[in-house]
Amino acid sequence: MAEAVVAIVAEGLKPLGDFIIQQANILSGVSSQVELARTELQFMYGFLKDADAKQEDNEVVRIWVANIRDAAYDLEDVIETFVLKVALKRRVGSKKIVLKRYACIFKEGCYLYRIGSDIEQITNKISKLRLSLQSYNIKEIRGSEAVASPTSSQDRRLTFPHVMERDVVGIQDNIETLAKNLVEDEKCHRVLSIWGMGGSGKTTLAKHVYHHNEVRRHFDCFAWVCISQRCQGRDVLEEILVKLKSATKVQREEIEKLKTDEIAEQLCTMQQESKCLVVVDDIWTLEAWNSLKAGFPMKEETHSRVLLTTRNKEVAMHASGNNFLYQPQPLSKTESWELFEKITISGRHNTDPETYAKKEELGKKMLQHCAGLPLAITVLAGVLARKVTVEEWDLVRENVDVYIRKGTVLERGNRGQEYEGTAWVLALSYDNLPYRLKLCFLYLCQFPEDYEIPVKRLTQLWIAEGLIPLSSTEMMEDEAYNCLNELVERCMVQVGKHGSTNKIKTCRLHDLIRDLCVLKAKEENFLYVIHLSQAIASMAAPIGKVRRLAIYLDKEVDQLAPTRDGQLRSLLYFVDPEYYFQNRSARLLHPILEDFKFLRVLKFEDIGGDVELPSTIGNLIHLRFLSLKNSNIKRLPSSVANLVFLQTLDLRCFDWDFLKMQNVFGKMEHLRHLYLPGRHRVSERLSLASLRNLQTLVNISSEDFDLNDLAELTSLRKLIISAPRSTPLKFLEEILESGSITFKHLLSLSVEVDSGSGVLPTNIVLRCPNLYKLRLHGRITELPQHICCYPNLTKMTLQGTGLREDQTELLAKLPNLRILYLGFYAFQSETIVFSEGGFPHLEFLSLDWWWQLKEWRVEKGSMPSLCRLHIEDCSALRELPDGLQYVSTLKEITINFMYREFCTRVGEGGEDFYKIKHVPSLIITNITFTEESEMLESTTLREMDGTAAAPSCQIRTKQETELEMESLAVSEVVDPVRVAEQPTMDNAPGEIVEIQVAC
């Protein structure tokens, strides 16, 4: 971990050294010292890999590593202090004036001498620490060479097939599925992989399959091997061969004399001649698998099989190819309680009903912390199995996280089992991460428990923190996404939602993984998490050199930070979504900007009440990330122009008032993501032509900036642009036609034109050949003919476009369109027809606020992949189309703000029910009434008589309904593919699961 910190500090020093050189030649001496210190840090890399691995079991090494980390931080502090002073003085006048002032204030260069002396002193300290390595038995490890785990850790990880877990729940179907796939009579070598996070039951499942009666009858020879993190290929192949042969002592001695290729050859021959089953348990890396696969006849005819378990999806996919790949799912609440009860309560005859009921209540509360992880449930149950009274159970509940993490060793007289905690099992996954991924993982601990982490925001933060290295082949955002994907494949991070392009949109941490993350981040002094109200009440503040601070706000406070540590680099605020945080003073930000002048990240979001952003924000010249999203800020000071290192700037403040801005973005050449507020006023046109690294530009208006600047922003990936009546986009059309501008990187485009601003410029779409998402709001009458050739276009929104009726045929030909939103006046006609064979890949369709739509016809064979349908406030629509009865893939229909007559037709017994009776889920909310309808406070569409297909009606609150509608919004749609693949509803076809009434 210290290796990662040192690497990031070293890399961060290079641009600072370059900045110093740019100021004046006289400062170049300091720059050379910076480079010397940077080189000294780089010398430490290889040694720190070994030191990191050894510090867990060696207090002296742990102190040495901490000293290296602190020295790297000290060096960073000294240099950034100097850069800050140079930048602040530079504003007074020209470079010559700056140098003259330095001479005056610091007496002819005394300040420069002191800075140089400080850097030299820290460099010498680092050098001495490096020279002391031999006395600690720390060796240099080059490149990707693995570090040996402590012997004790390796011993704890060994698994034995004859040691069976007695208490298992919820895996019988999985055992049967795996066993069936193993014994299938195919003459090809197959590898079946089980992958999942530590403690998810992979090894337990493999053991039960290994001992399955049908499996034992089918195969002739068996071998079980457990792989260590430092896999020795020859040793493992030798062990497999010995076990398959049931080798005698003499045969073992002969095998030991064989060369590696001879062992591999004998293994392949044996697997071709006999039916062999080899279980490779707990394999970690591709390198480990590659060192073994020569021993398996991968491309030969054979009835032999390999069953593999791993925490790394990449390993599983590489080994299994197109064969069987299985991931154990968390236990359900019912299964969790069944397993828990087996260990803690079952078989105890002296448990009276009242005690049982109290223990059940406490047990189910504690099980929430296990989140369905079998290992965690077993550990917790093992702790409680020796606790007799309800009072003892309640004491465990108060510190349940600690008990789950650490466990306990049971006395021999109690079940004869030992229950170690989950910490060491999960920590193995952390220890196996490359150092870059360790930092990315630890950064996740800032997010609150059960928080859906937006992936785009996460990658922006990683980049701002310097956690993502520069790549010559990929954009940093792509590299950051690859890091996240690798954490997912290593089962350290869980996927929340997928976006319309099937990329991960949100992610989250398993509760126990988050506990590990918080613990490790604190141990490494990497990031602290504080509940501010509690910290202020207890006068507690982080200890040591705190670089990153995540603060949870849950009630009104008079201050926003529990510390005044000026070395803080990141400050991130999180407001409880169930609590509206109202600040007590508009000047709350003032002390923060005074105290923390070295901030690189400031996330100041969701702060209610008026907030004044002071002009001192311009002194935070190291700032890379600034977000004021959903905070009530009304004016952006001109000093923001000084933040020339900004990469992400999010100004999407509350829309209650206009945000007043000046032309402050022109010098922000590093800016990659700019989010303007929905309502803003600019005192002069914005200069954006110099922002050639800009990838995201949101809420820009054609009256805000010179449209010619847009032609310079060729790195854009996302653009949301609007044109008010005063400045139509016709000029943009002329610019595009006159030049050969192509936005080849643009993936998401939204164009909105006021009704009085003319027609949408269609050629802007033609200049974006690689679009994935397209939103058009404004008159267009017809789509560009070439749009049907756009291979990547998966999501489309049309509002107020007034397309001709024949344009549906063009839409229907889009080859990969999966999500389609048709809003108000999308088409001129009152009738729309989806023809046979149209929309072949459409999975989600929304019709909303389309008041003039009277008839919708769907021909048989149209939308053959549709999974979800949403209809909202289409007041003229009287019935569902007949063709829906042929859409067998349809899983869910949501109807919101539709007339009672329409809703009655779709219910059982209604005229349209036969069209959708095959659909598992029908959700109806906010039924409205015509003047002729009877005004009712509540209604049901049919009586529940207990017969087949009778529904269980579920009424939601207004808030729950609003959340459901938000989930269907353009930016938050749940991936329909995942809904289809993982249905969560057990309703009968045509079942109405929800009804709401609104008058």
N, C-alpha and C positions, 0 to 999 in steps of 0.2 A: 504494500500500500504506500509506504514511504517512497518507493520507486516511482509510483505514479505522480505523487505530489512534486517530487524533485524534477521529473520530466516536464511537467506542466510549467513550473516556475522557470526552468531553463529555456523552454520554448517561448514563454512570455517575455523574457528579457530581450530577445532579439529585436522585436519592433520598438521596444523602449530605447534600446541602444541606437537604433536607426533614427529615432525621434531626436535624441540628444545631438547626433551628428548634424542633423538638419538645422539646428538652432544657430550654431556658430562654430567656426573652426576651433576656437579656443577651448570648446567643451569636448573635443575629440579625445583628450586624455582620459576623461571619465568614461567615454565610450569604450576605449580599449580595455579599461579595467572591468567594465561590465562583461565584455566578451571573454576575458580571462576567467571571471567568476563562472560564467556560463559553461565554459569548457570544463572547469573543475567539477561542476555538478554532473556534467555528462559522463565523466569518468566513474561516477558512483553507480550508474544504472545497473550494471551487471552484478555488482556486489550486493545491492539492495534487494535483488530478487532472492538471493540466498538468505539474507538477513531477515526479510519479511517472513520467510518460511520457518525460521528458527526462533523468532521472538516469542512465539506462544509458549514455548517450554523453557525459555531462558530470560530471566529478568534483566541481566546485564545487557544482552543484545537488544532487548526491548527499550532500555534507556538509551542505548547508542542510536537506535533507529529514530527515537523521538528527538534526540539532539540534532541529527541530520535534518529532519523535517523542520525543526524550529530555525536552524541556520538558514535553510532555503527561504523560509518565510521572512527572516530578518533581512536577508539580501533583497528580497522583493520589496520590503517596506522602505529600505533606504533609497533604492533606485526610484521607486514611484514617488517618494517624497520630493526628490530632486526634480523629477520631470514635472510634478505639479507646480513647484515654485517657478521653474523656467516658463511654463505656460502662462501662469498668472502674471508674471512680470512682463512677459512679451506683450501683453495687451496694453501696457502703458505707452508704448511707442515702438519705434523701429528696433532692429536688432542691436544697433550701435548704442541706442539709449538704454536698452536692456543691460548690455555689458557695462555701460558706465554706471548704472544704478547698482549692479552687483559690486563693482569696485568700491563704490561709496559705502554701501551698506555693510558689506562683508570685508572691508579693509583690504582691498587689492587681492581678491581671490582667496581669502581665508575660508570662505564657505566652500569653494570648490575643493580646496585642500582637505577640509574636514570630510566632505562626501567621499573623496577618493580614499582617505584614510579609513573610513568606516567600511567601504567595500573591500579594501585590502585586508582589514582585520577579519572580516567574516570569511573571505576566501581562504585565509590562512587557517582559520578554524576548521573549515571543511576539509582542507588538505590534511591537517593533523588527524582528523577523524578517519580519513581514508587510510592513512598510514598505520592506524591502530587496528586495522582489520584482522591481521594475522593472529593477534593475541586472542581474538574472539572466534577463531576458526571459521571465518567467513570467506567464502571463495567467490571468484567472479564467474558468472554464468552468462554465456554469450547467446545472442539471438533468441530463438524460441526454445532453447534447451529447458527441459522440465526440471523442477525442483522436487527432490524426494520428500515425501510426507514423513513426519515422525513415525517411528516404528509402532508406537502405541496406537496411533490413529489407524494405521494400516491393519493392525490386528483386530481392532474393533469393527472393521468393515468386512471382515471375512464372513462368508455365508456358507452354510452347510445344508445340502438337500435333505438330510435325514432329520434335521431339527425343524419340526413343523409347528406353526402357530396354531394353537388349539382354538382360539376364539377368532373366527373370521365371519364376516357378514357381507352380503351383497355382491359376491364375486362368482357364484355358481354358474350363472349364465355365461360369464366371461370365460370361465374354465372350459365349459363345453364348446364354446366357439373356437377357442384356441386349439383345443384337443382335436376338434374336427378338421381344422385347417392343417394340423400337423400330419394327420394320417391319410389325407387325401392321396389317392393313387395316381400321382403324376410323376413321370420320369424326368424330372428336372430338379436341380438342387434349389431348395427354397430357404430363405432366411426370414423368420418372423420376428418382428421387433416390438417390444413393449417399452414405451418411453413415458416419462412423467417426472414430476418434482420429487425430491427426496421425501420418503415417508408416505408416498401415495399408494404403496402396496404392490409395486412391481415384482419384487423378489418373492413375496408371499404368493402372488398369482402364478409366477413361474414354477414355484415348488409344487403347487397343487396340480398344475398341468403335467409336470415331470412325473408325478406319482399317479396320474390318472390311469384307471384300469385299462382302458382301451389303448392308451399310449404305451403302457408297459407290454401289452400283448403284441402291439404292432411292430415295435422296434426290437432289434437283436442286441444292440450295444448302447451303452449310455455313458455320458461324461458331463460333469458339472464343474465349471471353473469360475472362480471369482477374480476379477481383474482389479489391480491396484491402479492408482492414478499414474504411477510410473510403471507402465506396462513393459515387461521384457518379453518380446515376441517368442523367442526360442523357448524360454522356460514354460510359457503357457502352452505352446504346441506340444512340447514334450509331455506335459501333464495330461493333455487331452489324449494323446496316443497311449500313454500308460493306462489311463482309465478305460478307454474303449477296448483295449486288449485284456484288461484285468491282469496286467503283467505280473509275472513272478519276479523274484529278486534277481534272477539271472537275466531275464528279459529287460528289467529296468537298467541293469548295468550295461547291456548292449545298446539300449536306446540312448543312454548318456554319452556314448562314444560317437554317435551319429552326428553328421553335420546338419545344420539347420535345414538345408534344402532336401536332405535325405529324410529327415523327420516329416517335412511337409509332403513329400512324395508318398511315403508310407501311409500317412493320414488320408490323402486323397484316394489311394488304392483301396484302403479299408472301407471308406465310405461308399465307394462304387460297388464293392463286392457284398457289403452287408447293409442292413438298414440301421443307421446310426442316428442317435439324437444327441446333440451337443448343446448344452446350455451355457452361454457366455454371460455371466451376471455382472452388472455394474461396470460396463465399459464406458470410458469417458470421451475419448478423442478419435478423430479420423485416423490419426497417426497410429493409434493402438490397433484399430481395426485393420488398417493396411498392413501392419506387421503380422497379422494372423491369417488374412484371407488366402494366402498361398497354400494353407493347409486344408482348404475346402474346395471341392470340385465344382466351382461356381457355374461353369458352362458345360458340364458333362451330364450325361443321363445317370440319374441316381435316385434312390428312394430315401436317402438320408436327409435330415433336416437340422437346422440351427435355430435355436430360440435365444434371443438376445435381449437384455434389459439395459437401459441407458437413461440418463437424465438429459441427453442432448439429442434433439430432433434431427439435427444434421447427420449425426452418426447413424441414427435409426433409418433415415431415408437412404443414405448412401449404402448401407449394408443390405437393406431389404429391396431396394430398387422399386419395382412396381408390385412387389408382393405385399404380404399382410403387414400392416402397421397399426398398432393398438395403443391408445392412451387411456389409462384408468381414470374414471371420473370421480369427483368427490362423493362421499356417501351422503345420501339424503338425510333429512332430519330424523326420519323414522329409522333408517339403517344406523345412523350415528347412535341413537338411543339404544337400539337393540344390542350393538356391540358394547357400549358402555355398561348396560345393565348386566350383560353376561359376565363381565369381569368384576363388577362392584357389588351387585345385589343378589343375582340368581344363586339359588342353592342355600341361602341363609334363611333358616327356618324361624329365627327369632325376630324377624322384621315385622312389626305390627303395621296394619294398614295406614295409620296416621303418620308413622315414621317414614314409611315407604313413600307416601304422598309428598311429604316435605323434601325428602331426598330427591324425588323425581323433579320437583320444581327447581331445586338448587342445581341438580345435575343438568337439566336442560338449559338453564341460564349459562352454566360454565361451558357447555358444549358449543355455544355460539362462538367461543374463542378458538375452537378447533377447526371451524369452517370445513367440516367434512373430511379432514385429513386423517386417515386411519392411524398413523403413528401417533399423532397428537392425542387422539381419543384413547388409544391404548395406554399412553403415558399418564394421562389424567386419571383414567380409571384405575391404573395401577397404584397411583398415589392414594386414591380414595378407598381402595379395597381394604386397606388397613385401618381406615377411620370408621369408627362404629357409630358415634353419636352425630346427631344433626348439627350440634355446635361445632364439632370438628370439621364437618363438611363446609359449614359457613366460613370458618377461618380460611380454608383452602380457597373458597370463592373470592375472598378479599384480595388474594394475591395469585389468582389463577394463572396469569401469564407467566409468572416466575416458576410455578410448579410445572407447567407444560414445558417450559424451556429447559429446566434443570432436572426434573423427575426425581426419583428416589430409588434406593436399593432396598427391596423388600427382604424381610427376615425369611430364613429358610423354611420356617414352619408355615409360611403363608403363600401357598400356590407354588412355591419353589421357583418363581420367576423373578428376574430383575428388570426393572423398568427405568432405563436411562432416559434422560430428557431428549427433546427434539433438537436442542441447540447444535450438538456436534454433528448430527446427520445433515441438517440444513447448512451448517457452516462449511461442510465439504464442498458443496456446490459453489459457495462464495470463494473458497480458497482456490478452486480450479479455474476461476475467471482470469483472463488476461488482465494486466494491471489497468489498461484503459477502461475495460468494462467494469472493473471494480469501482472506479470513480463514478462512472455513469450510474451504476446500481446504487451506490451510497447516496447519490444526489436525490434519489426517489423518496428518501425518508422524510423529506420536507412536507410531502403531501399528506393531508389528514387520512385517518383510517377510512377505508371503503370509498375513497375518493376516485372518481373517474378522471384519469389524467389525460388531458388533450395532448395527443402526440405531437402536433405541430408546435404547440407552446413549449413542450418539453424539449424538443430538438433545438428550438431557439435559445432556451436557457443553457443547454449543454454547450452550444457553440459560444455563447457569451462568456461562459465560465472557462473557456479554453480546454474543455474536455475532449473536443473532437479535433484530431490532427488535420492539417492541410493535406489535401490529396491532389496529385497532378492529373488524375483521371476523372474524379467525381466531385460534384458540388458537396460542400460540407453538410448541407441538409440531407443529401442522399446518404452520405457516410454516417450521419447521426441516425437515420432511419435503419440503416443496416445494423448499427450497434443495438438498437432497440429490438430488432428482429432476432438478433443472436441471443439477447437476454430472454426473449420469449422461447426460442428453441432450446435454451438451457434450463427452461422451467423456473426461471427466477422472476419472470413477469408474466401476468395473465392478460390475455386479450379481452378488452371490453367490447367495443363496437368496431365493425369494419365500415369503411366509407364506400362510396359508389364505385370507386375504382378497385375495390377489394383490398386496399391497403388498410393497415391498422389505424383507426381513427382515435380510439381511446384505449387506455390500458389501466391496469390496477395491480396492486400487490396483495397476495394472500396475507391474511392477518399475521401468521407466524413468520412469513418471510419479511414482512414489514418490521416485526419485533427485532428480528436479526439485523435488518438494515439500520434501524435506529441505534441499536446497541453498538454495531461496528462503527458507525459514523461518529458516535460519541467517543469510543475508544481511540479512534484515529484523529480525534479533534478536527474532524472534517466539516461537520455541520451539527448545529444544535437546534432542537425543537423546543419551543417554550409556549405555554399557555400564559399570556401576558397578565391576566388578572391574578392568577395564582402566583406568578413570579413577583409581582409588585407586592402582593399581600405578605409573602414570606421573605421579602427583601433578597430573594435568590437571584443570582446572575451567573452566566457561564464563567468557568474558570479557565485561565490560560489564554493562548492566542486564538481567539475565535475568529474564523474567516467568514463563516456563513451562518446566518441566523434566520430560522423560520418562526414566525410569531403568529399564534392563533388568537384571534380577537373574538371574545364571546360576550363582552358587555362594555359599557362606556368606561373609558379611562382618561386620565389627565395627561398621560405620556404614552408614547408609542414604542419605546425601547427600554428594556431593563438594564442596559449597560451603555457606557459612553466610550467603549473601546474603539479608539480611532482607527484601528487596523482592520476593521470589518470590511469585507469585500462584497458580500451579498446580503441583502435584507429583503425578505419576502413575507408579505402579510396574507393571511388566510382568514376570511370571515365565515363563521358558521352560517350555512345557507338558511337555517331555520331561525336565525337571529339577524335582525336588521341593525347593523352597527351604525350608531349615530355619534360622530365625534363631538366633543364639547367645545372645541375651539378651532376656528378656521386656521390658526397659526400652528397647528400640531406638526406640520412638516418642517417648520423653521429649525428647531433644534437638531432634527435628524440630519439635515443638510449641512449644519454647522459642525456636527460631531463626526460624521462619517464621510470624509472627503475622498476616500479611496474606493468608494463603491463602484463595482462593475455592474451589479444587478440591483435594481430597485423595482420590486413588484408591489405597487400600491393600488390594489384593486378593491372594488366593492365597498368603499368607505363613504358612508352617508353623511349628509350635512355639507355645508359649504366648506371647501378646502382651498386654501390659498397656496398656489405654487410660487414660492419666492424666487427672486432673481438669482439668489445664491445657487440655484440648481445648475447654473452655468459654470460653477467652480468644480463640479464633479467630472473632470475631463477624462477620467478613466472609465466612465460609464459606457457599457456596451448594450445594456438592456434596460429600457424604461417603459413600464406599463402603468397607465392611469385608468385602465378600463373600468367602467361602471362607477367611477368616483366623480363627485360633483365639483369639477374644476371648470372655472368660467374663462380663465385667461391664461395664455401660454406666453411667458415672458420672453423677451427677445434674446436673453442670455442663453437660451437653449441652443442657439446657433454655435455656441462654443463646444458643444458635445460632439466633436468631430469623429470620435471612435464609435459612436452609436451604430449598432447593427440592427436592433429591433426597437421601434418606437410605436407604442400603442396608445393613441389618444381618443379611443372610443369611449368618451365620458358619457355621463347621463345626458339624455336628449331633452331635458327639461328646459334648457336654455342653449343659446348659441355659444360655442367656444370661440373666443377671439384670438386670432393667430396673425403672426407676421411672417414674412418670407425668411424662415430660419433654417431651411433644409439644404441650401445650396452647397455648403462645404462638407456635408456629411457623406463623404465618398465611400465610407464603409457600410452605409445603410443598406440593409437587405430586405427589411420588412417595415412598411409604413402603413399604419392604420389611422386614417383620419376619422373624426367624429361624424356622425350622421348629420348633425346640424352645426355649422361653423361659418364664421365670417373671416375673410382675410383682408388686411389693410392694403395689400398690393399683391400682384400676381406672384405665384410661387415659382421659383426656379428649380426645376427637377432634372435638367439635361445632364448634369454632372453625376447623377446617381446611377452609374452604369452597372453597379452590383445589385440594384434593386430587383427583387424577385416578387414582392407582394406590394400592391398599391390598391388600397381599399378606400372607397367613399370619396374619390376624387371627382370634382365637378369641372365641366368644360369651361366654366367661367372663372375657375381658380387659377388656371395656369395656361401657358402658351401650348396649344396642341402640337406645335412643332416639336416640343420636348419629348412627346410620346415616342416619336420616331427614334430617339436615342436610347430608349429603355428596352433594349432588345433582350435583356436577361429576364424579363418579366415572366413569372409563372402563373400569377393570379392578378386579375385586373377587374375592379368594380368601378365603373365610370357612369356618370349621369350627365344629362344635359337639360338645364332649365329652359323655360321659354325664351329667355333673353339671349341665350347662346346655344343655338342648335349645333348638332354635330356634322352639318353639311361640310364645314371647313375641314374636318378630319377626313371626310371622304375624299376631298380634293387632294389632301396631303398624301393619302395612301395611293391614290391613282397616279400621282405625279412621280412617285419614287418606287423603288423596288424593295420596299420594307416588308419583311416577313417576321412575325413573332413565332419563331419555331419552337421556343421553349414554353410558350403560353399554354397552360393546361386548363385553366378555369377563367371564363370570361362572363361578365355580367354587364349588360348595357341597358340603361334606362333613359327614356326620352319622354318628357312631358307631352301631353296630348296636343299642345299648341306649338311644339317645336319641330314639326315636320315628321318625316319618315326616318326610321332607323337606317343607318348606313350598313348595307349588307356586306360591303366589301371588307369591313373589319373582320368579319367571320372568315372570309376567304383567305385573309392574311394569317390565319392561325390554324395551320393544317394538322396540329397534333392535339387539338382540344379533347379533354375528357368531360368537362362540364360546360354547359352553355345556358345562360339565362338572358332572355330577351323580353324587355318590358317597354312596349311602345309599338306604334304602327309600322308594319312591314309588308303587308298584303301577300308576299310570297317569299319563300325561303330560297337561298342560292341553290341552284341545281346540283352543284358539286358536293353539297353537304352529305348526300347519300353515300359518298365515297370516303367519308371520314371514318377511318377504321377504329379510332379510340373513343369516339363520342359515346359515353355511357349514361349520361344524365342530362336532362334537358327540361327547362322551365319556360313556358310561354304565357305571357300575360299582356292583355291589351293589344295584341299583335294584329288582330283583325284579318287573319289569313283566309284565303279563299277555301271553299270546301274541298277542292281537289288536292289541296296541300297535305291532306291526311295520307294520301298515297305516297308522297315523298317521305313523310315521317316514318311511315310503316316500313320503308325499305332500309332504314338505318341499320347497318349490319350488327351492331353491338349495343344498341340502346337498351338499357336495363331499367332505368328510372325515368318516368315522364310525369311532369306536373303541367296540367292545363288549367289556367285560371281565367279570370274575368275577360270576356271578349277575346279569347284566344283565336276563335274562328268567327267569321261574319255570319255564317249560317246558323239557324236554330236547330239544325239536324247534323249529326256527325256519324259517319259510318266507318267501322273498322272491318276491312275486307278480309276474306279468307287468305291465310298465309301471311298476313301482315303482322308486324311487331313480333318476330320469331323469338327474340330473347328478352322481351319486356317482362320484368318481374314485379315492378311496383308501378301502380297508376293512381294518380290523384286528380280528381275533378273538384275544384273548389271555387266558390264565389262566381260561378258561371251562371249568372241569373237568367240569361236569355236562352240557355240550352233547354230545348223542349223534348227532343228525341235523340236517343243514343242507340245505334244499331250495331250489333256485333255478329258477324257471320261465323258459321262453324269453321274451325281451323284457325281463327284469329287468336293472337296472344296465347300460344300453346304453353308458355312458361310462366304465366302470371301467378304470383304467390299472394300478393296483397293488393287490395282495392280500397281506396279512401274516397268517399263522396261527402262534400260539405257545402251547405248553403247554395245548392243548385235549385232554387225555389221553383223554377218552371218545369223541372224534370218530374214526370209523373210515374215512371216505372223503370225497372231494370231491363236491360236487353235480354232477349231470349237466348242469345248465343253464350251467355255465361254458364249455362248448364253443361256446355261441352268443354269448359275450361277445368279439367280435372286436377290441375296443379294448384288451384286457388285454395289457400289456407285460412285467409282472414279477410273479412269485410268490415270496415268501420264507417259508420254513418253518423254525421254530426250536423246539428242545426238544419234538419230536414222536416218538412211538414208531416203532420200526424198521418195524413192519408197515404203518403209514400211509405212511411214506416209500417203502417198496418198491412200494406200489400206484401212486404217481405217476410212478415211473421208466418208461423205455421197456420195453415188455413187461409192465408192471404193469397191473392191472385198470382203473386210472383214467387211464392215459396218454392215451387218446383224447380225454379231456375238456380236456386242456391242451396238446396237441401243437402248437397254433398260437401258444403263448406264447413270445416270444423268449428270456426269461430265467427260469430256475428256480434259486433259491438255497436250499440245504438246509444248516442248521448244527445242531450239537449233537444228533445222533440219540441217542435214549434207548432203553432196553430194558425189556421186561416181564420178569417172573421166568422165563417160559417161553422167552424169547429166548436165543439163544446169545450169550455175552459175547465180543465181538470188539474188538480194538484198532483195527482199521480195516476199512472196507468200501467197496465201490462198488456202486451200484445196477444197473449193467450193464457189460458188457465193451465196450471201444472197439475195434471191428473195422475202422475206417477207412472204413466205408460212409457214405452220406448220413445226415445228422442225428446222426452220432456226436459226442458231446460232448468238450470239452477240460476235464477236471476241474481245479478250482483250489481248493486247500486253503488256508484262511486260518488265521492264528494266532489265539489266544484274544483278544488285544488288538484285532485287526482285526475280529473278530466282534463284540466289545463296541461298537466304534465304529459298526458297521453297525446294531446294535440301537439305539444312541443316536440315530442319524439317523432312526429311525422313531418316536421318542418324540413325545409330544404337542407339545412346544414346539419341536422341531427337524425336523419333517417337511419333506422337500423337496417343493416344489410339484409335484403330479402332472401338471399341465398342461405344465410345462416338460419333465418327463421324456418325455412323449408327443411333444412337438414336437421335442425334440432328443435322440433316442436315441443312446446312446454304445456300444451293444453290437452286435457283428456276429455274434451266435450264430444258429445255425439254429433254426427253431421247435421248441419242446420241449426245447431243449438245457439240460442241467444244467451250470451253470458252477461250482458249488461244492458240496462235500460235507464235512461234519464229523461226527465221531462222539464222543459223550460217554457214558460208562458210568454 
